[in-house]
Amino acid sequence: MSFESDKSIGFLIAKARNVLKNEFDKELKPYALSYAHRVILIRLSEKEGLTQKELAQDTYFEQSNLTLMLDKLELKGLVKRSAKENDRRAYIITITPEGKKLRDLLVKMGEEVMDKALQGLSTEQKDELSHMLQLIYENLKSTK
């Protein structure tokens, strides 16, 4: 039996992730936003007042990359950075009312992209896929 990279699970996960991200980016282009911006805005709408470090951990973005993304979102008036009390080096990131207005659109867009991606799968298969991906994550997270 020979190894075929395009049939390997790791390759298929990466390929699916890349095509999903590209689909999101295509849908978000009219709003001058990226998939990463969507992730940040949705997380901030769920959890108010995260530090930049906490937001990086929650979204799995490197802090240096997150800084650039927050710069763009702040320029668009969608997020606000405020100095954290008692720590001038840390910032609290909050979503603005303008950013909150986008939340429903971003969630609906996500549902539509995922419906397209998962068409043909039963509810049980979707649940099983979710479970398997979570298990893969947990297995590898615990090896850090």
RAMO-V180280 format. One record per pair of residues at least 4 apart in sequence whose C-alpha atoms are under 6 Angstrom apart, sorted by the first residue. I is the first residue (numbers start at 1). J is the second residue. Records with the same first field share a line. If there is no record, write none. Layout:
# RAMO-V180280
I->J  J
This chain:
# RAMO-V180280
11->15
24->35
25->29  34  35
28->33  34
29->33
33->37
44->48  95
48->94
49->92  93  94
50->54  55  92  93
51->91  92  93
56->60  61  63
70->74
73->78  79
74->78  79  80
78->96  98  99
79->94  95  96
80->93  94
81->91  92  93
82->91  92
83->88  91
84->90  91  92
95->99
111->115
114->118
115->119
121->125
125->129
137->141
